[in-house]
Amino acid sequence: MKPIDRLFCKSVREMSPYSPIEPPDQIARRLNLPEEQVIKLDANENPFGTAPEVLEALRNGRYYHIYPDPAQVHLRQAIAGYADCSPDMVVAGTGADELIDIACRLLLETGEKVISFAPTFSYYGHVVALNKGRFCSYPRESDFSISLEKARQIDLTGVKLVILCSPNNPTGNLLEEAVLDYFLDQDVVVLVDEAYYEFSQSSFLDKVKNRDNLLILRTFSKCFALAGLRVGYGIMSATLASGFMRIKPPFSVNVAAEIALETCLSNLPHFQKQVADIQQIRDWTQKELSGFQQLRVWPSQSNFILCQVLDIPAVTIYEKLQQKGILVRYFATDLLQSFIRISVGTQSQMAVFLDHLRQLIH
Ligand SMILES: Cc1ncc(COP(=O)(O)O)c(C=O)c1O
């Protein structure tokens, strides 16, 4: 019998699979560790867990048996209130991930190029390939900035989409405004992924009012601790938003996620306090890490820290930490193979992480 995967699209057969992180309970089982011992610092989630107000609101939900509103009327209003824009400029999706996919589906014809700058969030390249586009990734400078001079030299003939990320995952630095302005002046849609906006408090949202080719993406997975419920949103011109609304799956944001999102937005001080705590723990951890001679620590405007490991293979540190139940992110790519990325956890989680790292390195 011929294997059935010969019927898969050529683009799918040829693409390498996306390598997401392994769930902590499965890692615990594989390593024979109690699940409570696992410290999850690998996906930039909110380490304080779901807000009690959200759990309570979910318990009181009455309409889980009814489909969600495909027009997202309440959802778009709530997000527009938070982002200070008009609801017709908002589209919500099953995480920012879905909105990246919708942007590609809306814009790309087979073989069309998408521009981005490496290292960055690896899902972009995956989704572009899935949508039969060509992902063209240009290298960042040694400090991970994007050179305006080099950006100007990129041939944009036939390019419809440029993907930028601010703060950039995994490097933690902000996008240079001059680079964004340069691309906005071209005949392309510019997607700026601000998944970590709440930690940097730096945004290009103001530009959406005057630029109908700017698409800002954000998520409730990080600061708002809803990664498991999957909800993100885009802010863009009403014209671009109407294109998104035309093609998005009708019921992609579920009723529970909608309740959770609206509850988060009614409890902003709870999250503002957590962001302040995370920033303080991040700065403390960064200082501690800077004391290690074998590490080069990169400044971060986000809730994760990128470290280059000198003299020892980064993958060894990653594996040895994992054996102790401490999960950090390692990327087996040419550009990042000597790095690990550590999400900022609670103060006590970071203290345990640093203790183990000290034992491993010294
Ligand atoms: C830069 C960036 N964009 C988007 C996402 C995906 O967000 P969501 O959980 O909303 O799909 C992530 C998740 O790690 C991310 O780091």
The ligand as an ORCA input file, in Angstrom:
! r2SCAN-3c Opt
* xyz 0 1
  C       5.854     37.167     19.788
  C       4.695     36.256     19.975
  N       3.621     36.432     19.229
  C       2.546     35.636     19.351
  C       2.541     34.598     20.261
  C       1.358     33.696     20.321
  O       0.410     34.230     21.151
  P      -0.981     33.502     21.387
  O      -0.826     32.655     22.589
  O      -1.930     34.644     21.584
  O      -1.295     32.725     20.152
  C       3.656     34.384     21.069
  C       3.667     33.269     22.024
  O       4.642     32.906     22.604
  C       4.764     35.230     20.924
  O       5.869     35.065     21.644
*
